[in-house]
């Protein structure tokens, strides 16, 4: 982030997390709020305000119950019930992660790859944090987060993702933005991981897990950003909204063509006309 952009975002009053959530929801007309994610390192204490006495769940399920139900949860190896997410976040010992990798390769064959060789290539080249670098993951609606997030995940429509992207570009002009995607691990590795660990904006679809376990709608995408950019995105949305508020109107420069009614006529009507 350039110094000028940083200075511009620090001029105004700092918003609380609840105010940020309200701003995003109102400005983008979000159905559910952005979800805050924090990677808890081995020497850090677990953040406060998180439920730990939970049944094992996938990371995409945690994101869904946070945005739809308002719950705040803490996931460790024992409660993160998805080997792909454990691989992505490196939660576990090296031996445990290697077992998860082997299982992921086996289940990738026939589902995402025709051979073991291609399956191994897919699994080994996906985003992942080193084993043991993270001991747990905090997940909460932004307005209820009692921790400084590493990433924000928006479950939104493509047009909302477009506006979020343009807010960043309004402030920086950093085009093009290159999004990353893989076969799966898209809510964990390619949303929380890319944004919170690699510190890059990313946008991707739901994977099979996000769709099946997280309940992501077929019309929704995941747009994620590193927390360090939250003020930049908010300022960009504020400025663009003065000129082009979401959802804006689509301007058609030429009149819409007349409908071709005969395409939709019943056969008997067409026969009668002929």
Helices and strands as residue ranges (DSSP letters): H 3-9, H 17-28, E 35-40, H 59-69, E 73-75, H 83-89, H 94-108, H 116-125, E 136-141, G 142-144, E 151-157, H 158-172, I 188-193, H 194-196, E 202-204, H 208-212, E 220-226, G 227-229, H 230-241, G 261-264, H 267-273
